[in-house]
């Protein structure tokens, strides 16, 4: 296949993927989401820890024209 035909075919496939929207099966989606166990919950997201002890300014003085 030449480059022109290949590009045209890729463009056609891309257009079909972009504009084709199959009917969504919400019942199957609901069952899939409901069947997940709590094991899949991200347990890394804990409370944020404040490491700022207040000794240093957050921004250097030159930002406030205190050079």
Buried (B, 14 or more C-beta within 10 A) or exposed (E): EEEEEEEEEEEEEEEEEEEEEEEEEEEEEEEEEEEEEEEEEEEEEEEEEEEEEEEEEEEEEEEEEEE
